[in-house]
Amino acid sequence: MSYRTGSEFALYIYEAYKDEDAVAFHKTTPHYKTCVAKLESLMTGPRKKRPVQWLIAVRRIYQFYLQLG
């Protein structure tokens, strides 16, 4: 999802991971490193990361339904 207001442009990327180990592993992959390098050359400021806690709740609900079979 992205939006533009006047001359400003923002890009939001939502990602979901199983756990912190999965996040750490993702950051070691070539595609992650390539993407970060290319995005940094386009940015006017630092990247901002904000964990979205509702993803944790959604994952727990999904796991609960999987257990129901």
C-alpha positions as semicolon CSV with decimal commas, in nm:
position;residue;x (nm);y (nm);z (nm)
1;M;0,000;0,000;0,000
2;S;0,127;0,346;-0,075
3;Y;-0,004;0,699;-0,091
4;R;0,095;1,040;-0,218
5;T;0,014;1,376;-0,060
6;G;0,143;1,675;-0,252
7;S;0,508;1,602;-0,325
8;E;0,531;1,340;-0,047
9;F;0,521;0,968;-0,117
10;A;0,509;0,689;0,139
11;L;0,538;0,316;0,092
12;Y;0,409;0,073;0,351
13;I;0,515;-0,290;0,349
14;Y;0,335;-0,532;0,577
15;E;0,508;-0,858;0,661
16;A;0,417;-1,139;0,900
17;Y;0,662;-1,384;1,052
18;K;0,625;-1,693;1,267
19;D;0,861;-1,562;1,534
20;E;1,166;-1,343;1,596
21;D;1,397;-1,614;1,461
22;A;1,211;-1,599;1,130
23;V;1,257;-1,221;1,120
24;A;1,628;-1,256;1,191
25;F;1,667;-1,520;0,920
26;H;1,477;-1,308;0,666
27;K;1,724;-1,024;0,721
28;T;2,009;-1,254;0,611
29;T;1,855;-1,345;0,274
30;P;1,994;-1,200;-0,050
31;H;1,656;-1,066;-0,164
32;Y;1,610;-0,874;0,163
33;K;1,956;-0,717;0,141
34;T;1,903;-0,625;-0,226
35;C;1,563;-0,472;-0,156
36;V;1,692;-0,265;0,139
37;A;1,987;-0,137;-0,065
38;K;1,766;-0,033;-0,356
39;L;1,506;0,132;-0,135
40;E;1,767;0,331;0,059
41;S;1,883;0,499;-0,261
42;L;1,527;0,626;-0,316
43;M;1,457;0,745;0,038
44;T;1,469;1,097;0,173
45;G;1,497;0,979;0,535
46;P;1,554;0,667;0,742
47;R;1,322;0,368;0,727
48;K;1,076;0,343;1,013
49;K;0,970;0,007;1,149
50;R;0,671;-0,046;1,369
51;P;0,558;-0,390;1,486
52;V;0,187;-0,442;1,445
53;Q;0,063;-0,644;1,739
54;W;-0,268;-0,741;1,581
55;L;-0,074;-0,972;1,352
56;I;0,021;-1,174;1,658
57;A;-0,346;-1,207;1,752
58;V;-0,442;-1,310;1,399
59;R;-0,167;-1,573;1,398
60;R;-0,287;-1,715;1,731
61;I;-0,645;-1,736;1,607
62;Y;-0,528;-1,909;1,290
63;Q;-0,324;-2,161;1,493
64;F;-0,626;-2,227;1,713
65;Y;-0,842;-2,309;1,411
66;L;-0,571;-2,536;1,272
67;Q;-0,578;-2,733;1,596
68;L;-0,953;-2,785;1,559
69;G;-0,882;-2,982;1,242
